[in-house]
Amino acid sequence: MLLNLCLFFLFLTSSDITVQAIGVNWGTTSSHPLPPDKVVELLKSNKITKVKLFDADPLVLQALSGSNIGVTVGIPNSMLKSLNSSRKVAESWVHDNVTRYVSSGSSGVRIEYVAIGDEPFQQSYGEQYHPFVIGSAMNIQTALAKVSLANQVKVVVPCSYDTFQSESSLPSKGHFRPDLNKTMIELLTFLRKHHSPFFVTISPFINFHRNKNISLNFSLFEETKHPRNDAHRTYKNSFDLGYDTVVTVLSTAGFPEMDVVVAKIGWPTDGAANATSSTAETFMKGLMDHLRSKSGTPLRPRNPPIETYIYSLLDEDQRSIVDGNFERHWGVFTFDGQAKYNVDLGQGSKNLVNAQFVEYLSSKWCVVNNNKDLSNATASSLNACSTADCTAISPGGSCFNISWPANISYAFNNYYQLHDQRADSCDFGGLGLITTVDPSVGNCRFPVELRTSHSVSLYGTSLFQWMILLTINTILQDFL
């Protein structure tokens, strides 16, 4: 009886650990980002206990102080060359972005990982970052050891979904991209030596988006009449297929026991076909149920990833759209912290809590003046969209079906909001008109931006100053 009781409590404890291992990615590539203190309150309100950052923005780290949220701080790809070339630069970075925050005890930041680059092996980057990744990781590791933080803070390298290839889309045929073989062996050797996990992106959405042989049901954890069979193993969803491809590649490389962290996984809600809030909700609920079941995958039964980071917390209107317009719409929450759908991220409730007391600009919009000659309106809207986010009016977007000239008004308004509602940003050669009547149509939302332009300039300034310091430090090294 006592043994059964102990096993029962052990089961409960292990279940809690699984739930706590769900985190989110928090990106700040936005023209008007939600203030960091509001985001931290959003995390806490939804009982999200882990967050992965793409940089080390001091405003964000200050807001996380005392929150007890586990943090992964990121190093942008642009810094890798300098960090690779100089241990002193690495020591300076660790001092400024790790030591000063964790040394404050319980009132500090609970930094768990330093991420070297943001998917520096992504195929679209070519080989521009390859020579600097391992050296940067080693120098940051040495800098952490020097301040006695190497056991507390682990060094990792986030790897993109295209780090691997499988010509048949089956795990058993998985392998590293040929151009990465040597570098990946060096990375895995480094990770094993320092007991760090392997960070990797798994993207069922992109696999579905680019592969006509993968069904939507298979991608969404729904029952499918066409499961995939591979070496006597049956795959019923795209996540297991991707995860076991990673496991196969690690095993083939000689690292079968390597712990895996899913660094990015999610489903966008706009900017492409099947990128909707309802589809994203189905995917997220399926993913959460799958992770909580602890069933694991065919190659790692009852052994799910040790941590999973949802991509992403918030929409970001300035993200690159080279890979698709959906790149600006990965958020579980809108840019202003309002839940797009409901899902249990570990908070024990299916209803997400929205950001509170959000400050917006005035309730004003810029629209087309229908009393003017609109023959040049399309050209003006294209000019507006060269800087403003117009992905929602692209094919597959939530505003794609609104009629002309409402789509022109959408472009005008986003440009107007981007520029803090300045009167001259709604001119467009006399074609624009400022209104206090919300022009939103159905599911097509005409946004009003956040009152946070100063925090953007502060962030940009801090990053720019750091880049100058890195450059100066690198130059000085040449003379020492």
Beta strands, then each sheet from edge to edge (+ up, - down):
strand 1: 22-26
strand 2: 50-53
strand 3: 70-75
strand 4: 110-116
strand 5: 154-156
strand 6: 164-165
strand 7: 175-176
strand 8: 198-201
strand 9: 228-230
strand 10: 233-235
strand 11: 260-265
strand 12: 307-310
strand 13: 365-368
strand 14: 432-435
sheet 1: 5+ 4+ 3+ 2+ 1+ 12+ 11+ 8+
sheet 2: 6+ 7-
sheet 3: 9+ 10-
sheet 4: 13+ 14-
end
